[in-house]
Amino acid sequence: MYQAAFIYNLLQSMKIVTAEEMRAIDRATTEKYGIPSLTLMENAGTSVAEFAQKHFDFESVCAVCGKGNNGGDGFVAARKLHEAGKKVSVIVLAKGPDELRGDAAEMFKKLPVSALWVADEKDFKRAEVEQVLKSDLILDAILGIGFKPPLKGVAEKAVIRINKASGFVLAVDIPSGIDADIEEPPEAGITYVHADGIISFTAAKPAIVFGNLTDGPIAIAPIGSPEKLITANSHLRQDVVTSRDAQAISVPRLPDAHKGEFGHVLVIGGSVGKSGAVAMAGMAALRCGAGLVTVAAPKSVQPLIAAYAPELMTEALPETLEGTISLLALADRERLLKGKSVVVIGPGISRNEETAEFVRDLVSVCPVSMVIDADGLNAFEELTEELKPDNVVDPFTIRVLTPHPGEMSRLTGLLTGEIQSNRIAVAKKFAADTQTCVVLKGHRTIIVGPEGQMWINTTGNPGMAKGGSGDVLSGVIAGLLAQVQHLQPNDRWQSEDEPKADIESLGLNAIYRWISTQDPQGGEIRALRDKYRKTKNRKLLAELQNKVQTKIKQAIALISSLHVGKAVYLHGLAGDIAASLYGQQSMIATDIINCLGEAFAVCDDEALSKFVYLQR
């Protein structure tokens, strides 16, 4: 079974927190954990300086600072960059030092350069102010996450002048003028800093994830707040998938490993004229590390797939007159499914009605994890209740749906516009209704597990809006899920007719090492366990076993959904790498497959970085 530490690390995704939650985290870090607020500010400013030097080529820098903590971060960054040999200037939007507040006033005292004070809009016309605003890099440290629009007075004037500057602009924590809690791009006419990069702290904020605030790099730097404190104060139930998450699922390959240890993916689909879809899904699964991949397709299409890549095994299925999979293929389902870890169904399968019936029938009885995509999803238009299996299946399996907005419209009956304007709520409701993991594709793809946990993906680009990209994604998801061994065979889920395991073998300590901080029943179950140990009451044991099994099932669903999120991240990252090599206009779906290896390498490298990247 997974060790507790591994489970804990696996689930430490980057949280999305509101401005109010972030302030509570900062307070608790100081009051509960004894980390001085000045230390947090020192760490934040140091991270700004390091990030600036990593991503921008500059010799001169001007820090434009407000009166509060955001300005204090800017003071620290200015000092650190001065120590690094940069030509540093500081503009403070105040009349003088007496207007600075709290920690910012303390950090100002350590500045190694004299500040330029700007308290009135006309001060921007002073020659020395105009000169320093021509620096190679400007640090926007005016307003932090506590700001609520609109901008006024000297702060508004400062933002306008920064946006006219010729140098790079790096926003500290969040671009000044932005409400940190918005979950969509700012409205037209809103004045805010147009930054070339953003360096924020501790956790992601909604505006940084959803606001489309910059085309440049965005990263989060830890500055001292404990992870468990961030988790305890984050109530959105939204995480961002990062390269660290993707790196954490890498399966170590021992010297004596064999292909059977890394799963066997079955891809079912294809039709006359659409053989490439299943072939790409199969190759993507192999590129992600699956040990074996079999592609099952109509018999007239099978030779094309076999010729596409010698690494793919193939199965020829009975076909309709239109060259699609026939219902007669169900006769081979036991043989096809035997020994398979994950099934992908849908790529290139067509909308033939007989084939759609084949899809629904197979999905209803499939005992292993499934990824349902493309016309596999369209087979359930107005029949979404059939997405649920006929019988109770192994709770360690997961069903993944990967709709784009058009497919989600057909599944839900909602207009595409309604879906796009309310993506999170739509994905969350459909995942709950169908008890599946929903991947609602698009800009900032949303991944929602059957238990309601949500991840937002920040990788990917418009160059991926080409035929075949979705087929590649299905293969990536299946390839990663195939390698996941949640529990060893002796710890597998027990059926009702099997003897109940002793309470010590149910994995309670491992599961609740991490779940107790997130689940309100964690303490209740531990108390029940302790009571049983004292009394040996069999009724207590039965109650405890039921509760623990329910929570283990939920935990496994959470872990599986997180793996899906990481697959989405890797797919998008490979697409970003492909775009950097070929351009968004010229890149194609197979380029994404070919760049998966480099995507894994980027995740390995960034796992060692102090910065957690939301965007590069």
ChimeraX attribute file (.defattr): number of C-alpha atoms within 10 A of each C-alpha:
attribute: neighborCount
match mode: 1-to-1
recipient: residues
	/A:1	14
	/A:2	14
	/A:3	12
	/A:4	17
	/A:5	12
	/A:6	12
	/A:7	20
	/A:8	16
	/A:9	13
	/A:10	18
	/A:11	16
	/A:12	17
	/A:13	21
	/A:14	25
	/A:15	25
	/A:16	28
	/A:17	26
	/A:18	23
	/A:19	19
	/A:20	13
	/A:21	18
	/A:22	22
	/A:23	15
	/A:24	15
	/A:25	24
	/A:26	21
	/A:27	17
	/A:28	18
	/A:29	20
	/A:30	17
	/A:31	12
	/A:32	11
	/A:33	13
	/A:34	10
	/A:35	16
	/A:36	15
	/A:37	18
	/A:38	18
	/A:39	14
	/A:40	21
	/A:41	24
	/A:42	22
	/A:43	19
	/A:44	28
	/A:45	27
	/A:46	23
	/A:47	26
	/A:48	29
	/A:49	22
	/A:50	17
	/A:51	21
	/A:52	24
	/A:53	15
	/A:54	9
	/A:55	14
	/A:56	15
	/A:57	11
	/A:58	16
	/A:59	14
	/A:60	20
	/A:61	26
	/A:62	25
	/A:63	30
	/A:64	28
	/A:65	29
	/A:66	27
	/A:67	22
	/A:68	19
	/A:69	26
	/A:70	25
	/A:71	32
	/A:72	29
	/A:73	33
	/A:74	35
	/A:75	34
	/A:76	26
	/A:77	29
	/A:78	29
	/A:79	23
	/A:80	22
	/A:81	23
	/A:82	19
	/A:83	12
	/A:84	12
	/A:85	10
	/A:86	16
	/A:87	17
	/A:88	24
	/A:89	24
	/A:90	25
	/A:91	24
	/A:92	24
	/A:93	24
	/A:94	19
	/A:95	13
	/A:96	14
	/A:97	15
	/A:98	9
	/A:99	13
	/A:100	22
	/A:101	15
	/A:102	14
	/A:103	18
	/A:104	24
	/A:105	19
	/A:106	14
	/A:107	21
	/A:108	22
	/A:109	10
	/A:110	11
	/A:111	17
	/A:112	15
	/A:113	14
	/A:114	11
	/A:115	18
	/A:116	19
	/A:117	18
	/A:118	21
	/A:119	16
	/A:120	14
	/A:121	14
	/A:122	10
	/A:123	16
	/A:124	18
	/A:125	10
	/A:126	10
	/A:127	9
	/A:128	11
	/A:129	18
	/A:130	14
	/A:131	12
	/A:132	21
	/A:133	25
	/A:134	18
	/A:135	22
	/A:136	19
	/A:137	25
	/A:138	29
	/A:139	27
	/A:140	30
	/A:141	29
	/A:142	32
	/A:143	26
	/A:144	26
	/A:145	25
	/A:146	16
	/A:147	17
	/A:148	14
	/A:149	12
	/A:150	12
	/A:151	18
	/A:152	11
	/A:153	10
	/A:154	18
	/A:155	23
	/A:156	19
	/A:157	17
	/A:158	24
	/A:159	22
	/A:160	15
	/A:161	14
	/A:162	23
	/A:163	17
	/A:164	13
	/A:165	17
	/A:166	13
	/A:167	19
	/A:168	22
	/A:169	27
	/A:170	30
	/A:171	26
	/A:172	31
	/A:173	28
	/A:174	31
	/A:175	32
	/A:176	30
	/A:177	25
	/A:178	27
	/A:179	24
	/A:180	26
	/A:181	21
	/A:182	16
	/A:183	15
	/A:184	15
	/A:185	14
	/A:186	18
	/A:187	8
	/A:188	6
	/A:189	6
	/A:190	12
	/A:191	20
	/A:192	24
	/A:193	26
	/A:194	22
	/A:195	24
	/A:196	21
	/A:197	25
	/A:198	28
	/A:199	25
	/A:200	26
	/A:201	25
	/A:202	25
	/A:203	27
	/A:204	27
	/A:205	27
	/A:206	21
	/A:207	23
	/A:208	29
	/A:209	23
	/A:210	18
	/A:211	19
	/A:212	14
	/A:213	23
	/A:214	18
	/A:215	13
	/A:216	13
	/A:217	17
	/A:218	26
	/A:219	21
	/A:220	21
	/A:221	23
	/A:222	18
	/A:223	21
	/A:224	20
	/A:225	20
	/A:226	14
	/A:227	15
	/A:228	13
	/A:229	17
	/A:230	23
	/A:231	20
	/A:232	12
	/A:233	19
	/A:234	21
	/A:235	14
	/A:236	14
	/A:237	13
	/A:238	23
	/A:239	23
	/A:240	25
	/A:241	30
	/A:242	26
	/A:243	25
	/A:244	24
	/A:245	25
	/A:246	25
	/A:247	21
	/A:248	18
	/A:249	17
	/A:250	16
	/A:251	13
	/A:252	7
	/A:253	10
	/A:254	7
	/A:255	6
	/A:256	5
	/A:257	10
	/A:258	10
	/A:259	11
	/A:260	12
	/A:261	15
	/A:262	22
	/A:263	24
	/A:264	26
	/A:265	31
	/A:266	32
	/A:267	30
	/A:268	28
	/A:269	32
	/A:270	28
	/A:271	28
	/A:272	20
	/A:273	12
	/A:274	16
	/A:275	23
	/A:276	19
	/A:277	26
	/A:278	31
	/A:279	33
	/A:280	27
	/A:281	34
	/A:282	33
	/A:283	24
	/A:284	28
	/A:285	31
	/A:286	23
	/A:287	19
	/A:288	25
	/A:289	20
	/A:290	28
	/A:291	19
	/A:292	23
	/A:293	28
	/A:294	21
	/A:295	25
	/A:296	25
	/A:297	32
	/A:298	25
	/A:299	19
	/A:300	16
	/A:301	23
	/A:302	23
	/A:303	15
	/A:304	15
	/A:305	24
	/A:306	16
	/A:307	11
	/A:308	15
	/A:309	13
	/A:310	9
	/A:311	14
	/A:312	17
	/A:313	16
	/A:314	21
	/A:315	18
	/A:316	16
	/A:317	23
	/A:318	18
	/A:319	22
	/A:320	16
	/A:321	7
	/A:322	11
	/A:323	20
	/A:324	30
	/A:325	31
	/A:326	22
	/A:327	20
	/A:328	15
	/A:329	19
	/A:330	17
	/A:331	10
	/A:332	11
	/A:333	13
	/A:334	11
	/A:335	10
	/A:336	17
	/A:337	17
	/A:338	12
	/A:339	14
	/A:340	19
	/A:341	25
	/A:342	30
	/A:343	29
	/A:344	29
	/A:345	27
	/A:346	26
	/A:347	31
	/A:348	26
	/A:349	29
	/A:350	24
	/A:351	18
	/A:352	18
	/A:353	13
	/A:354	16
	/A:355	25
	/A:356	25
	/A:357	16
	/A:358	20
	/A:359	27
	/A:360	20
	/A:361	17
	/A:362	17
	/A:363	23
	/A:364	15
	/A:365	16
	/A:366	18
	/A:367	22
	/A:368	20
	/A:369	24
	/A:370	26
	/A:371	27
	/A:372	25
	/A:373	27
	/A:374	24
	/A:375	23
	/A:376	29
	/A:377	26
	/A:378	23
	/A:379	28
	/A:380	20
	/A:381	19
	/A:382	12
	/A:383	12
	/A:384	18
	/A:385	11
	/A:386	16
	/A:387	20
	/A:388	18
	/A:389	17
	/A:390	12
	/A:391	10
	/A:392	9
	/A:393	15
	/A:394	15
	/A:395	18
	/A:396	20
	/A:397	18
	/A:398	25
	/A:399	26
	/A:400	28
	/A:401	25
	/A:402	24
	/A:403	25
	/A:404	17
	/A:405	20
	/A:406	15
	/A:407	21
	/A:408	25
	/A:409	18
	/A:410	19
	/A:411	19
	/A:412	17
	/A:413	12
	/A:414	14
	/A:415	13
	/A:416	17
	/A:417	12
	/A:418	12
	/A:419	20
	/A:420	15
	/A:421	11
	/A:422	10
	/A:423	19
	/A:424	18
	/A:425	11
	/A:426	18
	/A:427	24
	/A:428	22
	/A:429	15
	/A:430	20
	/A:431	23
	/A:432	16
	/A:433	13
	/A:434	17
	/A:435	19
	/A:436	23
	/A:437	32
	/A:438	31
	/A:439	25
	/A:440	25
	/A:441	19
	/A:442	17
	/A:443	15
	/A:444	19
	/A:445	21
	/A:446	23
	/A:447	33
	/A:448	29
	/A:449	29
	/A:450	24
	/A:451	18
	/A:452	21
	/A:453	19
	/A:454	25
	/A:455	28
	/A:456	26
	/A:457	26
	/A:458	23
	/A:459	24
	/A:460	25
	/A:461	18
	/A:462	13
	/A:463	19
	/A:464	24
	/A:465	16
	/A:466	12
	/A:467	11
	/A:468	21
	/A:469	23
	/A:470	24
	/A:471	25
	/A:472	26
	/A:473	27
	/A:474	34
	/A:475	34
	/A:476	32
	/A:477	28
	/A:478	36
	/A:479	34
	/A:480	27
	/A:481	29
	/A:482	26
	/A:483	23
	/A:484	18
	/A:485	15
	/A:486	15
	/A:487	14
	/A:488	9
	/A:489	9
	/A:490	9
	/A:491	13
	/A:492	14
	/A:493	16
	/A:494	14
	/A:495	9
	/A:496	7
	/A:497	6
	/A:498	8
	/A:499	8
	/A:500	13
	/A:501	11
	/A:502	9
	/A:503	16
	/A:504	9
	/A:505	10
	/A:506	18
	/A:507	18
	/A:508	21
	/A:509	15
	/A:510	18
	/A:511	22
	/A:512	24
	/A:513	15
	/A:514	21
	/A:515	21
	/A:516	16
	/A:517	15
	/A:518	15
	/A:519	12
	/A:520	10
	/A:521	15
	/A:522	20
	/A:523	14
	/A:524	13
	/A:525	20
	/A:526	17
	/A:527	13
	/A:528	15
	/A:529	21
	/A:530	11
	/A:531	14
	/A:532	19
	/A:533	13
	/A:534	8
	/A:535	10
	/A:536	12
	/A:537	11
	/A:538	10
	/A:539	10
	/A:540	16
	/A:541	20
	/A:542	14
	/A:543	14
	/A:544	20
	/A:545	20
	/A:546	12
	/A:547	17
	/A:548	22
	/A:549	16
	/A:550	12
	/A:551	20
	/A:552	22
	/A:553	18
	/A:554	17
	/A:555	19
	/A:556	18
	/A:557	25
	/A:558	21
	/A:559	19
	/A:560	24
	/A:561	29
	/A:562	27
	/A:563	24
	/A:564	28
	/A:565	31
	/A:566	28
	/A:567	27
	/A:568	27
	/A:569	27
	/A:570	34
	/A:571	29
	/A:572	24
	/A:573	28
	/A:574	24
	/A:575	31
	/A:576	24
	/A:577	22
	/A:578	29
	/A:579	23
	/A:580	11
	/A:581	13
	/A:582	13
	/A:583	13
	/A:584	17
	/A:585	12
	/A:586	12
	/A:587	21
	/A:588	21
	/A:589	22
	/A:590	17
	/A:591	19
	/A:592	27
	/A:593	27
	/A:594	17
	/A:595	22
	/A:596	23
	/A:597	15
	/A:598	15
	/A:599	26
	/A:600	18
	/A:601	14
	/A:602	19
	/A:603	21
	/A:604	17
	/A:605	13
	/A:606	16
	/A:607	18
	/A:608	10
	/A:609	12
	/A:610	15
	/A:611	19
	/A:612	25
	/A:613	22
	/A:614	21
	/A:615	19
	/A:616	14
